Amino acid sequence: MALATRIEHRFVRGENHPRARLTDALVREIRSQWRGGRSVNAIATCLGVNWKTVRRVLDGTTWVHVR
């Protein structure tokens, strides 16, 4: 990847990032399902993502900008 491309992508957040697996709506759905009592593994399986991805959303490590 060219340097200019890397610099442009450094500040891209969330679903606008070209490698994003989730959307803002899915992040809200993950949080909603978690509050409803669904397990991390169940949510991850339903969305087709790794459980660590879901855990990071719930921990606030990623997708912090989505309320």
MDTraj code that builds the backbone (N, CA, C; nanometers):
import mdtraj as md
import numpy as np

residues = "MET ALA LEU ALA THR ARG ILE GLU HIS ARG PHE VAL ARG GLY GLU ASN HIS PRO ARG ALA ARG LEU THR ASP ALA LEU VAL ARG GLU ILE ARG SER GLN TRP ARG GLY GLY ARG SER VAL ASN ALA ILE ALA THR CYS LEU GLY VAL ASN TRP LYS THR VAL ARG ARG VAL LEU ASP GLY THR THR TRP VAL HIS VAL ARG".split()
xyz = np.array([
    [0.0848, -0.1172, 0.0000],
    [0.0000, 0.0000, 0.0000],
    [0.0894, 0.1237, 0.0000],
    [0.0579, 0.2204, -0.0805],
    [0.1364, 0.3419, -0.0906],
    [0.1259, 0.4228, 0.0382],
    [0.2282, 0.5007, 0.0648],
    [0.2317, 0.5807, 0.1871],
    [0.1124, 0.6751, 0.1965],
    [0.0789, 0.7400, 0.0887],
    [-0.0350, 0.8332, 0.0904],
    [-0.1636, 0.7602, 0.1277],
    [-0.1822, 0.6397, 0.0756],
    [-0.3021, 0.5622, 0.1059],
    [-0.3060, 0.5251, 0.2527],
    [-0.1914, 0.4866, 0.3080],
    [-0.1852, 0.4500, 0.4492],
    [-0.2186, 0.5694, 0.5380],
    [-0.1686, 0.6851, 0.5034],
    [-0.1947, 0.8045, 0.5835],
    [-0.3424, 0.8409, 0.5762],
    [-0.4029, 0.8301, 0.4587],
    [-0.5445, 0.8601, 0.4433],
    [-0.6299, 0.7670, 0.5284],
    [-0.5937, 0.6406, 0.5381],
    [-0.6719, 0.5416, 0.6114],
    [-0.6484, 0.5464, 0.7615],
    [-0.5461, 0.6149, 0.8058],
    [-0.5147, 0.6192, 0.9480],
    [-0.6288, 0.6801, 1.0292],
    [-0.6969, 0.7789, 0.9739],
    [-0.7985, 0.8504, 1.0490],
    [-0.9410, 0.8113, 1.0102],
    [-0.9540, 0.7096, 0.9298],
    [-1.0864, 0.6625, 0.8907],
    [-1.1377, 0.5720, 1.0017],
    [-1.2608, 0.5972, 1.0460],
    [-1.3162, 0.5200, 1.1567],
    [-1.4374, 0.4409, 1.1118],
    [-1.4612, 0.3329, 1.1837],
    [-1.5844, 0.2574, 1.1679],
    [-1.6085, 0.2001, 1.0300],
    [-1.7331, 0.2067, 0.9878],
    [-1.7731, 0.1421, 0.8630],
    [-1.7132, 0.2086, 0.7400],
    [-1.6562, 0.3275, 0.7542],
    [-1.5914, 0.3935, 0.6409],
    [-1.4538, 0.3373, 0.6107],
    [-1.4000, 0.2602, 0.7035],
    [-1.2695, 0.1977, 0.6804],
    [-1.2871, 0.0820, 0.5839],
    [-1.2004, 0.0700, 0.4851],
    [-1.2181, -0.0350, 0.3843],
    [-1.2117, -0.1784, 0.4379],
    [-1.1500, -0.1999, 0.5534],
    [-1.1410, -0.3353, 0.6085],
    [-1.2427, -0.3617, 0.7194],
    [-1.3375, -0.2727, 0.7377],
    [-1.4369, -0.2869, 0.8446],
    [-1.5230, -0.4110, 0.8209],
    [-1.5460, -0.4863, 0.9266],
    [-1.6315, -0.6049, 0.9217],
    [-1.7729, -0.5733, 0.9683],
    [-1.7850, -0.4646, 1.0433],
    [-1.9139, -0.4275, 1.1023],
    [-1.9588, -0.2912, 1.0505],
    [-2.0839, -0.2621, 1.0736],
    [-2.1375, -0.1296, 1.0451],
    [-2.1815, -0.0689, 1.1780],
    [-2.2113, 0.0604, 1.1766],
    [-2.2590, 0.1253, 1.2986],
    [-2.3859, 0.0574, 1.3490],
    [-2.4742, 0.0210, 1.2560],
    [-2.6001, -0.0453, 1.2939],
    [-2.5739, -0.1811, 1.3589],
    [-2.4780, -0.2574, 1.3069],
    [-2.4464, -0.3879, 1.3663],
    [-2.3855, -0.3723, 1.5053],
    [-2.3059, -0.2682, 1.5242],
    [-2.2466, -0.2433, 1.6560],
    [-2.3574, -0.2145, 1.7571],
    [-2.4550, -0.1335, 1.7173],
    [-2.5683, -0.1055, 1.8071],
    [-2.6468, -0.2335, 1.8360],
    [-2.6614, -0.3179, 1.7342],
    [-2.7325, -0.4458, 1.7513],
    [-2.6564, -0.5380, 1.8457],
    [-2.5250, -0.5429, 1.8349],
    [-2.4423, -0.6239, 1.9252],
    [-2.4658, -0.5805, 2.0693],
    [-2.4598, -0.4510, 2.0922],
    [-2.4782, -0.3991, 2.2283],
    [-2.6187, -0.4271, 2.2803],
    [-2.7158, -0.4145, 2.1926],
    [-2.8542, -0.4405, 2.2310],
    [-2.8749, -0.5873, 2.2678],
    [-2.8213, -0.6765, 2.1856],
    [-2.8357, -0.8193, 2.2130],
    [-2.7635, -0.8573, 2.3417],
    [-2.6488, -0.7977, 2.3662],
    [-2.5733, -0.8259, 2.4888],
    [-2.6531, -0.7826, 2.6117],
    [-2.7116, -0.6621, 2.6037],
    [-2.7946, -0.6149, 2.7156],
    [-2.9172, -0.7042, 2.7341],
    [-2.9628, -0.7660, 2.6268],
    [-3.0772, -0.8563, 2.6334],
    [-3.0435, -0.9944, 2.6862],
    [-2.9152, -1.0195, 2.7138],
    [-2.8759, -1.1454, 2.7744],
    [-2.8152, -1.2478, 2.6803],
    [-2.7943, -1.2119, 2.5558],
    [-2.7359, -1.3069, 2.4605],
    [-2.5853, -1.3159, 2.4820],
    [-2.5281, -1.4325, 2.4627],
    [-2.3852, -1.4528, 2.4865],
    [-2.3013, -1.3970, 2.3722],
    [-2.1761, -1.3706, 2.4022],
    [-2.0819, -1.3203, 2.3028],
    [-2.0697, -1.4194, 2.1874],
    [-2.0573, -1.5477, 2.2194],
    [-2.0434, -1.6485, 2.1144],
    [-2.1668, -1.6561, 2.0254],
    [-2.2829, -1.6452, 2.0846],
    [-2.4071, -1.6499, 2.0068],
    [-2.4167, -1.5307, 1.9121],
    [-2.3799, -1.4134, 1.9607],
    [-2.3827, -1.2936, 1.8770],
    [-2.2825, -1.3074, 1.7627],
    [-2.1616, -1.3519, 1.7952],
    [-2.0576, -1.3665, 1.6937],
    [-2.0983, -1.4665, 1.5863],
    [-2.1539, -1.5784, 1.6271],
    [-2.1968, -1.6803, 1.5316],
    [-2.3060, -1.6262, 1.4406],
    [-2.4002, -1.5550, 1.4974],
    [-2.5104, -1.4971, 1.4209],
    [-2.4597, -1.3982, 1.3153],
    [-2.3578, -1.3197, 1.3501],
    [-2.3057, -1.2176, 1.2591],
    [-2.1934, -1.2679, 1.1694],
    [-2.1422, -1.3858, 1.1998],
    [-2.0337, -1.4413, 1.1184],
    [-1.8996, -1.3746, 1.1417],
    [-1.8774, -1.3289, 1.2651],
    [-1.7490, -1.2683, 1.3008],
    [-1.6895, -1.3443, 1.4185],
    [-1.5645, -1.3192, 1.4450],
    [-1.4955, -1.3826, 1.5561],
    [-1.5496, -1.3285, 1.6884],
    [-1.5508, -1.4109, 1.7903],
    [-1.6016, -1.3684, 1.9207],
    [-1.5201, -1.2532, 1.9769],
    [-1.3908, -1.2455, 1.9417],
    [-1.3055, -1.1370, 1.9906],
    [-1.3508, -1.0021, 1.9346],
    [-1.4016, -1.0028, 1.8136],
    [-1.4539, -0.8804, 1.7534],
    [-1.5708, -0.8279, 1.8356],
    [-1.6611, -0.9167, 1.8728],
    [-1.7770, -0.8794, 1.9543],
    [-1.7312, -0.8340, 2.0926],
    [-1.6387, -0.9061, 2.1515],
    [-1.5884, -0.8720, 2.2849],
    [-1.5258, -0.7331, 2.2852],
    [-1.4498, -0.6996, 2.1809],
    [-1.3851, -0.5679, 2.1735],
    [-1.4871, -0.4557, 2.1607],
    [-1.5957, -0.4817, 2.0896],
    [-1.7038, -0.3830, 2.0811],
    [-1.7631, -0.3603, 2.2187],
    [-1.7896, -0.4679, 2.2908],
    [-1.8530, -0.4583, 2.4218],
    [-1.7604, -0.3992, 2.5278],
    [-1.6310, -0.4254, 2.5155],
    [-1.5335, -0.3718, 2.6110],
    [-1.5033, -0.2246, 2.5873],
    [-1.5402, -0.1737, 2.4691],
    [-1.5086, -0.0358, 2.4356],
    [-1.3697, -0.0183, 2.3786],
    [-1.3075, -0.1298, 2.3374],
    [-1.1752, -0.1218, 2.2749],
    [-1.1879, -0.0708, 2.1319],
    [-1.2947, -0.1095, 2.0652],
    [-1.3204, -0.0651, 1.9284],
    [-1.4598, -0.0064, 1.9190],
    [-1.4859, 0.0677, 1.8158],
    [-1.6177, 0.1250, 1.7868],
    [-1.6683, 0.2142, 1.8998],
    [-1.5787, 0.2850, 1.9665],
    [-1.6163, 0.3725, 2.0774],
    [-1.6981, 0.4922, 2.0299],
    [-1.6793, 0.5286, 1.9051],
    [-1.7481, 0.6471, 1.8521],
    [-1.8965, 0.6221, 1.8255],
    [-1.9402, 0.4966, 1.8301],
    [-2.0811, 0.4643, 1.8054],
    [-2.1548, 0.4583, 1.9386],
    [-2.2622, 0.5329, 1.9482],
    [-2.3406, 0.5359, 2.0716],
    [-2.4677, 0.4575, 2.0539],
])
top = md.Topology()
chain = top.add_chain()
for i, resn in enumerate(residues, 1):
    res = top.add_residue(resn, chain, resSeq=i)
    for name in ("N", "CA", "C"):
        top.add_atom(name, md.element.get_by_symbol(name[0]), res)
traj = md.Trajectory(xyz[None], top)
